């Protein structure tokens, strides 16, 4: 039996009947189950991709795309030479010298530990919204930064202090929960070290944020510089790993709907095999091989799976795109970084969902197809 003939017989079994039978009912339930499973998976993953895409965009917009650090210790040797080398080889790339440390930041309402960052590209004091909320301060208020470093005074050793007016408030860095104060580089150096120490060099390239780390690493390895370079993936590995794990777990959890639909499809194909026992015996007697009968029921399961999965994917994609463009699902302002629930259709994810649905459909049809292929023709005609 050629594949065209098998497809023709399978289509007759599915839509060629002139009366409503239990097989037709179960077939429609199988189609609906697969379609709903794919629909739910597509919409859920589009929702997840929308939020994760927003997180990645925030990382690209607010964080450094690569960072040059010393291989050991906290001091970067010859930072000016490294910055000049990178600027000359990378071209139009933003390069900032940075020093970091932990200090006690206080205001009139109290004091809390926070991260202090000195940057060569800033000339005013900036406090992120996390620290501003903890201290109850805003732009124009005065803060005092107290370092763990001490200096000798007539009254004995005292911590180094720095008082400044808050120039502006900024959004927090991704994953920052303690709060951060940004200072001009020279002030941060005096506060944390008492000398011009640079702890790292940050690089930013909006044209190629995810590949900047590899390019900088190649340049510095060629120059044999005693430094290590971290790209966006290395800088935010815990967050990116959590996002990837979240997507896998959601895929598995919602994908169980497809497994249930595949089990229903198995029952459907088994019912067709039982109802068409006489027809299969006649075809076997006319010369159909066990392999062709097996392919017949595999085609039957794949046709049901293809129709259901494609319909679910199309409807799910349409619903996700419509919800994203109309911003129908609004979010509370000030709580999330977006005003409405975002949806984003990833073609690779969509293709994976359809492929999984088709694979489960083929697996569900395989057992009945195998049993049909092993059945003797006389067994199908014995009680007819």
C-alpha positions as CSV (number, residue, x, y, z in Angstrom):
1,X,0.0,0.0,0.0
2,X,1.6,3.3,-1.1
3,X,1.7,6.2,1.3
4,X,-0.9,8.1,-0.8
5,X,-3.3,5.1,-0.4
6,X,-2.7,5.0,3.4
7,X,-3.4,8.7,3.6
8,X,-6.6,8.3,1.6
9,X,-7.8,5.4,3.8
10,X,-7.0,7.4,7.0
11,X,-8.9,10.4,5.7
12,X,-11.9,8.2,5.0
13,X,-11.8,6.8,8.5
14,X,-11.7,10.3,9.9
15,X,-14.2,12.3,7.8
16,X,-15.6,9.8,5.3
17,X,-18.3,8.4,7.4
18,X,-22.0,9.3,6.7
19,X,-23.2,8.8,10.3
20,X,-22.3,10.0,13.7
21,X,-20.3,7.3,15.5
22,X,-18.4,7.0,18.7
23,X,-15.2,7.1,16.7
24,X,-16.2,10.5,15.2
25,X,-16.9,11.8,18.7
26,X,-13.6,10.6,20.2
27,X,-11.8,12.0,17.2
28,X,-13.2,15.5,17.7
29,X,-12.4,15.2,21.4
30,X,-8.8,14.3,20.5
31,X,-8.5,17.3,18.1
32,X,-10.0,19.6,20.8
33,X,-7.7,18.2,23.5
34,X,-4.5,18.6,21.4
35,X,-5.6,22.1,20.2
36,X,-6.3,23.3,23.7
37,X,-3.0,21.9,25.0
38,X,-1.0,23.6,22.3
39,X,-3.1,26.8,22.7
40,X,-2.4,26.9,26.5
41,X,1.3,26.2,26.0
42,X,1.7,28.8,23.3
43,X,0.0,31.5,25.3
44,X,1.8,30.7,28.5
45,X,5.2,30.6,26.9
46,X,4.5,33.8,25.0
47,X,3.6,35.5,28.3
48,X,6.8,34.1,29.9
49,X,8.9,35.2,26.9
50,X,7.3,38.7,27.1
51,X,8.4,39.2,30.7
52,X,11.8,37.6,30.2
53,X,12.4,39.7,27.1
54,X,11.6,42.8,29.2
55,X,14.1,41.7,31.9
56,X,16.8,41.2,29.3
57,X,16.1,44.6,27.8
58,X,16.4,46.2,31.2
59,X,19.8,44.4,31.7
60,X,21.0,45.7,28.3
61,X,19.8,49.2,29.1
62,X,21.0,49.6,32.6
63,X,23.9,47.2,33.3
64,X,27.4,47.0,31.9
65,X,27.7,44.7,28.9
66,X,31.2,43.6,29.9
67,X,33.6,44.1,32.8
68,X,37.3,43.8,33.1
69,X,38.5,42.7,36.5
70,X,41.8,41.8,38.1
71,X,42.6,38.1,38.2
72,X,43.3,38.4,41.9
73,X,42.7,41.1,44.5
74,X,40.6,44.2,44.2
75,X,43.0,46.5,42.4
76,X,43.2,46.7,38.6
77,X,46.8,47.3,37.4
78,X,47.4,50.0,34.8
79,X,43.7,50.8,34.3
80,X,44.4,53.8,32.0
81,X,46.6,51.7,29.7
82,X,43.9,49.0,29.5
83,X,41.2,51.6,28.8
84,X,43.2,53.1,26.0
85,X,43.9,49.7,24.5
86,X,40.3,48.7,24.5
87,X,39.1,52.1,23.2
88,X,41.5,51.9,20.3
89,X,40.6,48.3,19.3
90,X,36.8,48.4,20.0
91,X,36.0,51.8,18.6
92,X,32.8,53.5,19.6
93,X,32.4,51.7,22.9
94,X,31.6,53.4,26.3
95,X,34.4,52.7,28.8
96,X,34.0,53.6,32.5
97,X,36.5,53.1,35.3
98,X,34.8,51.8,38.5
99,X,35.6,51.3,42.1
100,X,33.2,49.5,44.5
101,X,32.8,48.9,48.3
102,X,30.3,48.6,51.1
103,X,29.5,51.5,53.4
104,X,27.0,52.7,55.9
105,X,24.6,55.3,54.3
106,X,22.6,57.4,56.6
107,X,20.0,60.2,56.6
108,X,17.9,61.9,59.2
109,X,15.7,58.8,59.5
110,X,18.5,56.2,60.1
111,X,21.4,54.4,58.4
112,X,21.6,51.2,56.4
113,X,24.4,49.3,54.7
114,X,24.6,49.8,51.0
115,X,26.9,49.4,48.0
116,X,29.0,52.4,47.0
117,X,30.1,52.7,43.4
118,X,32.5,55.3,42.1
119,X,32.3,55.9,38.4
120,X,34.4,58.0,36.0
121,X,31.3,59.0,34.0
122,X,29.4,60.8,36.8
123,X,29.8,64.1,38.5
124,X,27.0,63.9,41.1
125,X,25.6,61.7,43.8
126,X,22.9,59.2,42.6
127,X,20.8,57.0,44.8
128,X,18.8,54.1,43.5
129,X,15.1,53.8,44.3
130,X,15.7,50.8,46.6
131,X,18.0,52.7,49.0
132,X,15.8,55.8,48.7
133,X,12.8,53.9,49.9
134,X,14.7,52.3,52.8
135,X,16.0,55.7,53.9
136,X,12.9,57.7,53.0
137,X,14.8,60.3,51.0
138,X,14.5,61.9,47.6
139,X,16.3,64.2,45.2
140,X,17.9,67.1,47.0
141,X,18.1,65.4,50.4
142,X,21.4,65.1,52.2
143,X,23.0,61.7,53.0
144,X,26.1,60.7,54.9
145,X,28.3,57.9,53.6
146,X,30.5,56.3,56.3
147,X,33.3,54.0,55.2
148,X,34.9,51.1,57.0
149,X,38.3,52.7,56.4
150,X,39.6,54.8,59.3
151,X,41.8,57.8,59.6
152,X,43.8,59.0,62.6
153,X,42.6,62.2,64.3
154,X,43.4,64.0,67.6
155,X,40.5,62.0,69.0
156,X,41.8,58.7,67.8
157,X,40.9,56.6,64.7
158,X,37.6,57.6,63.2
159,X,35.8,56.3,60.1
160,X,36.1,58.3,56.9
161,X,32.8,60.2,56.2
162,X,31.4,61.9,53.2
163,X,28.3,64.1,53.1
164,X,26.6,64.9,49.8
165,X,23.2,66.1,48.4
166,X,21.3,63.5,46.3
167,X,21.5,64.7,42.7
168,X,18.9,62.2,41.3
169,X,17.2,58.9,41.9
170,X,17.8,56.0,39.5
171,X,16.2,52.6,39.0
172,X,18.0,49.8,40.7
173,X,20.3,47.5,38.9
174,X,18.8,44.1,38.0
175,X,18.9,41.8,41.0
176,X,20.0,44.6,43.4
177,X,18.1,44.4,46.7
178,X,20.4,46.2,49.1
179,X,20.6,49.6,47.4
180,X,23.4,51.5,45.7
181,X,25.0,55.0,45.9
182,X,26.9,56.2,42.9
183,X,29.6,58.8,43.4
184,X,32.2,60.5,41.2
185,X,35.2,58.3,40.9
186,X,37.7,60.5,42.8
187,X,35.4,60.9,45.8
188,X,34.7,57.2,46.0
189,X,38.4,56.5,45.8
190,X,39.2,58.8,48.7
191,X,36.3,57.3,50.7
192,X,37.1,53.6,50.1
193,X,40.8,53.6,49.6
194,X,42.4,57.0,50.2
195,X,44.3,56.6,46.9
196,X,43.4,56.4,43.2
197,X,42.5,52.7,43.0
198,X,40.4,51.3,40.1
199,X,38.6,48.0,40.8
200,X,37.2,47.3,37.3
201,X,36.5,48.7,33.8
202,X,33.0,48.6,32.5
203,X,32.2,48.4,28.8
204,X,29.0,49.1,27.0
205,X,28.1,48.6,23.3
206,X,24.4,48.9,22.5
207,X,25.1,47.5,19.0
208,X,26.4,44.2,20.3
209,X,25.8,43.9,24.0
210,X,26.0,40.1,24.2
211,X,29.1,39.7,22.1
212,X,31.1,42.5,23.7
213,X,32.6,40.3,26.4
214,X,34.1,37.9,23.8
215,X,35.6,40.7,21.8
216,X,37.2,42.4,24.8
217,X,38.5,39.1,26.0
218,X,40.2,38.3,22.7
219,X,41.9,41.8,22.7
220,X,43.2,41.5,26.3
221,X,44.4,37.9,25.8
222,X,46.3,39.0,22.8
223,X,48.0,41.7,24.9
224,X,48.7,39.2,27.7
225,X,47.1,41.5,30.2
226,X,46.7,39.9,33.7
227,X,42.9,40.4,33.9
228,X,39.7,38.5,33.4
229,X,36.8,39.6,31.3
230,X,33.1,38.9,32.1
231,X,30.4,39.3,29.5
232,X,26.7,39.8,30.1
233,X,26.2,36.0,30.5
234,X,28.9,35.8,33.2
235,X,27.8,39.0,34.9
236,X,24.2,37.8,35.2
237,X,24.5,34.0,35.1
238,X,22.3,33.4,38.2
239,X,19.5,35.5,36.9
240,X,19.7,34.1,33.3
241,X,19.9,30.5,34.6
242,X,16.8,31.1,36.8
243,X,15.0,32.5,33.7
244,X,15.9,29.5,31.6
245,X,14.9,27.0,34.4
246,X,11.6,28.8,34.8
247,X,10.8,28.4,31.2
248,X,11.7,24.7,31.2
249,X,9.5,24.1,34.3
250,X,6.6,26.0,32.8
251,X,7.0,24.1,29.6
252,X,6.9,20.7,31.4
253,X,4.0,21.7,33.7
254,X,1.7,23.1,31.1
255,X,2.9,20.4,28.6
256,X,1.3,17.7,30.7
257,X,-2.0,18.8,29.0
258,X,-0.5,17.5,25.8
259,X,0.3,14.2,27.4
260,X,-3.3,13.8,28.5
261,X,-4.5,14.7,25.0
262,X,-2.1,12.1,23.6
263,X,-3.5,9.4,25.8
264,X,-7.0,10.3,24.6
265,X,-5.6,10.1,21.0
266,X,-4.3,6.6,21.8
267,X,-7.9,5.6,22.8
268,X,-9.2,7.1,19.6
269,X,-6.8,5.2,17.4
270,X,-7.5,2.0,19.3
271,X,-11.3,2.5,18.8
272,X,-10.8,2.9,15.1
273,X,-8.7,-0.2,15.0
274,X,-11.4,-2.2,16.8
275,X,-14.3,-0.8,14.7
276,X,-12.4,-1.3,11.4
277,X,-11.3,-4.9,12.3
278,X,-13.2,-6.4,9.3
279,X,-11.8,-3.8,6.8
280,X,-8.3,-4.4,8.0
281,X,-8.7,-8.1,7.6
282,X,-9.9,-7.7,4.1
283,X,-7.0,-5.4,3.2
284,X,-4.6,-7.8,4.7
285,X,-6.2,-10.6,2.6
286,X,-5.9,-8.5,-0.5
287,X,-2.1,-8.2,0.0
288,X,-1.6,-5.2,2.4
289,X,1.6,-5.9,4.3
290,X,1.8,-5.5,8.1
291,X,4.1,-2.5,7.5
292,X,1.5,-0.7,5.4
293,X,-1.2,-1.3,8.0
294,X,1.1,0.0,10.7
295,X,1.8,3.1,8.6
296,X,-1.9,3.6,8.1
297,X,-2.6,4.1,11.8
298,X,0.5,6.1,12.3
299,X,-0.7,8.4,9.5
300,X,-4.1,8.5,11.3
301,X,-2.6,9.6,14.5
302,X,-0.3,12.2,12.8
303,X,-3.2,13.7,10.9
304,X,-5.2,14.2,14.1
305,X,-2.1,15.6,15.8
306,X,-1.2,17.9,12.9
307,X,-4.6,19.4,12.6
308,X,-5.0,19.9,16.4
309,X,-1.5,21.3,17.0
310,X,-1.5,23.6,14.0
311,X,-5.0,25.0,14.9
312,X,-3.9,25.4,18.6
313,X,-0.7,27.2,17.6
314,X,-2.4,29.5,15.1
315,X,-5.2,30.5,17.6
316,X,-2.7,30.8,20.5
317,X,-0.4,33.0,18.5
318,X,-3.3,35.2,17.4
319,X,-4.6,35.6,20.9
320,X,-1.1,36.4,22.3
321,X,-0.3,38.9,19.6
322,X,-3.7,40.6,20.1
323,X,-3.4,40.8,23.8
324,X,0.1,42.3,23.4
325,X,-0.8,44.9,20.9
326,X,-4.0,46.0,22.6
327,X,-2.5,45.9,26.1
328,X,-5.7,44.4,27.3
329,X,-4.3,43.0,30.5
330,X,-3.2,46.0,32.5
331,X,-0.8,45.9,35.5
332,X,-0.7,48.1,38.5
333,X,1.5,51.1,38.0
334,X,4.7,51.3,40.0
335,X,4.7,47.6,40.8
336,X,6.0,46.2,37.4
337,X,8.3,47.6,34.9
338,X,5.6,47.5,32.2
339,X,2.0,48.9,32.3
340,X,0.4,45.8,30.7
341,X,1.1,42.1,30.5
342,X,3.6,41.6,27.6
343,X,3.4,38.7,25.2
344,X,6.1,37.7,22.7
345,X,6.0,34.9,20.2
346,X,9.3,33.1,19.7
347,X,9.2,31.1,16.3
348,X,11.7,28.6,17.7
349,X,9.5,28.0,20.8
350,X,6.4,27.8,18.6
351,X,8.0,25.2,16.4
352,X,9.1,23.2,19.4
353,X,5.6,23.1,20.8
354,X,4.2,21.8,17.5
355,X,7.0,19.3,17.2
356,X,6.3,18.0,20.7
357,X,2.6,17.7,20.0
358,X,3.3,15.8,16.8
359,X,5.8,13.5,18.6
360,X,3.3,12.7,21.3
361,X,0.7,12.0,18.6
362,X,3.0,9.6,16.8
363,X,3.8,7.9,20.0
364,X,0.2,7.5,20.9
365,X,-0.6,6.0,17.5
366,X,2.4,3.7,17.6
367,X,1.0,1.1,20.0
368,X,-2.4,0.5,18.3
369,X,-0.6,0.5,14.9
370,X,1.8,-2.2,16.2
371,X,-1.0,-4.4,17.4
372,X,-2.9,-4.0,14.1
373,X,0.2,-5.0,12.2
374,X,0.6,-8.2,14.2
375,X,-3.0,-9.3,13.9
376,X,-3.8,-12.3,11.7
377,X,-6.4,-11.6,8.9
378,X,-8.5,-14.6,9.9
379,X,-8.9,-13.2,13.4
380,X,-10.6,-10.1,12.0
381,X,-13.1,-12.2,10.0
382,X,-13.8,-14.9,12.5
383,X,-16.8,-13.3,14.2
384,X,-18.0,-11.2,11.2
